[in-house]
Structure formats: C-alpha cells, structure tokens
Amino acid sequence: MNERTKTILEHMLDDARDIVAFSDDAGSFESFRENTMIYKAVVMSLLNIGELSTHLSDEFTASHPEIPWKHMTGMRNIAAHGYHNMNLNIVWDTARTSIPDLLSFLHEQLDATS
C-alpha cells in the first residue's frame, strides 16, 4: 500500500470512529432523530468518508469489492447536494451497521502496513 492510500484510509478511520462515537452518544434512533447536532455530525462524517473514497485508486477499490464504494460516494453526493432529502433511517442504519464493518476493514488494511 502506498503512502497516499494509507493516509486516506487513516482519515476514513478517524471519521468512522467519530460516527460510532456520535451514534453511541445518541443511544437510540429516536434520540438520534431529535438531536440535530449528532445527526449533522454523523452526516458530515459520512460525507467525508464518501469524499475520501473518491481519492482511492481504481486498483485499490477494485481489489476490495466487499466494500460498497459506490454507495459511499452516492451518500456523499446526497449529503452535499440534497442534504434535506437525507433519509434518517438510512443514515442511522449506516452508522450502526455499515460503519462498524468499515472500521474492521480499515483496521485490517492499516494493521497490514504496520
């Protein structure tokens, strides 16, 4: 793995950790939905992850088809251009289900470079 990829993955890891912490702080979907600050923090971190994923090489993303790269960029685009159309259920599900899987992947990748 080259340094550029490693740096991108490290930044993605930071944002993924933030999402887990923010959603843990919310506790439940109802609390998440009612707490604008947490909701916006999660969406911003998802936007960052989606943006960062666009800077990974095609070779890297193709070698890891288990990661939904296109969904990441799609969510980024919705967060950036259609923020008020974000589906809270999808954001919550992503934060609670997909991000922990992404965290595992990022740890595996970065641990392999140590």
C-alpha positions as CSV (number, residue, x, y, z in Angstrom):
1,M,0.0,0.0,0.0
2,N,1.4,3.4,-0.9
3,E,1.5,6.3,1.5
4,R,-1.3,8.2,-0.2
5,T,-3.7,5.3,0.2
6,K,-2.6,4.8,3.8
7,T,-3.2,8.4,4.6
8,I,-6.7,8.3,3.0
9,L,-7.6,5.2,5.0
10,E,-6.3,6.8,8.2
11,H,-8.6,9.8,7.6
12,M,-11.5,7.4,6.8
13,L,-10.8,5.6,10.1
14,D,-10.9,8.8,12.1
15,D,-14.3,9.7,10.6
16,A,-15.7,6.2,11.1
17,R,-14.6,6.2,14.7
18,D,-16.4,9.6,15.1
19,I,-19.6,8.2,13.6
20,V,-19.6,5.3,16.0
21,A,-19.0,7.6,19.0
22,F,-21.7,10.0,17.9
23,S,-24.2,7.3,17.3
24,D,-23.3,5.7,20.6
25,D,-23.9,9.0,22.3
26,A,-27.4,9.2,20.7
27,G,-28.2,5.8,22.1
28,S,-31.4,5.2,20.1
29,F,-32.8,6.1,16.8
30,E,-35.4,8.4,18.4
31,S,-32.7,10.3,20.3
32,F,-30.6,10.5,17.1
33,R,-33.6,11.9,15.1
34,E,-34.2,14.5,17.8
35,N,-30.6,15.6,18.3
36,T,-29.7,17.9,15.3
37,M,-26.1,18.3,16.4
38,I,-25.5,14.5,16.4
39,Y,-27.4,13.9,13.2
40,K,-25.4,16.7,11.4
41,A,-22.1,15.4,12.8
42,V,-22.8,11.9,11.6
43,V,-23.9,13.2,8.1
44,M,-20.7,15.3,7.9
45,S,-18.5,12.4,8.8
46,L,-20.3,10.2,6.2
47,L,-19.8,13.0,3.6
48,N,-16.1,13.0,4.5
49,I,-15.8,9.2,4.1
50,G,-17.5,9.4,0.7
51,E,-15.3,12.1,-0.4
52,L,-12.1,10.3,0.8
53,S,-13.2,7.2,-1.0
54,T,-13.2,9.0,-4.3
55,H,-9.5,9.7,-3.9
56,L,-8.6,6.0,-3.6
57,S,-7.1,4.4,-6.8
58,D,-9.4,2.3,-9.0
59,E,-6.9,-0.5,-8.4
60,F,-7.4,-0.4,-4.7
61,T,-11.2,-0.2,-4.8
62,A,-11.4,-3.0,-7.4
63,S,-9.3,-5.2,-5.2
64,H,-11.8,-4.8,-2.4
65,P,-15.3,-5.3,-3.9
66,E,-16.7,-6.3,-0.5
67,I,-16.8,-2.5,0.4
68,P,-19.7,-0.6,-1.2
69,W,-17.5,2.2,-2.7
70,K,-20.3,3.5,-5.0
71,H,-22.8,3.7,-2.1
72,M,-20.2,5.7,-0.1
73,T,-19.9,8.3,-3.0
74,G,-23.7,8.2,-3.5
75,M,-24.3,9.0,0.1
76,R,-21.7,11.8,-0.1
77,N,-23.4,13.3,-3.1
78,I,-26.8,13.3,-1.3
79,A,-25.3,14.8,1.8
80,A,-23.5,17.5,-0.2
81,H,-26.3,18.3,-2.7
82,G,-29.5,17.1,-1.2
83,Y,-28.9,17.3,2.5
84,H,-32.6,18.0,3.3
85,N,-33.5,14.8,1.4
86,M,-31.4,12.5,3.6
87,N,-33.4,9.6,4.9
88,L,-32.7,9.4,8.7
89,N,-33.4,5.7,8.8
90,I,-30.7,5.1,6.2
91,V,-28.2,7.4,8.0
92,W,-28.9,5.6,11.3
93,D,-28.6,2.1,9.7
94,T,-25.4,3.1,8.0
95,A,-23.9,4.5,11.2
96,R,-24.9,1.4,13.3
97,T,-24.4,-1.4,10.8
98,S,-22.2,-0.5,7.9
99,I,-19.7,1.8,9.6
100,P,-18.6,-0.9,12.2
101,D,-17.9,-3.2,9.2
102,L,-15.9,-0.4,7.5
103,L,-14.0,0.1,10.7
104,S,-13.0,-3.6,10.7
105,F,-11.8,-3.3,7.1
106,L,-9.8,-0.2,7.8
107,H,-8.1,-1.7,10.8
108,E,-7.2,-4.8,8.7
109,Q,-5.8,-2.7,5.9
110,L,-3.8,-0.4,8.2
111,D,-2.6,-3.2,10.5
112,A,-1.2,-4.9,7.4
113,T,1.1,-1.9,6.8
114,S,2.5,-1.8,10.3
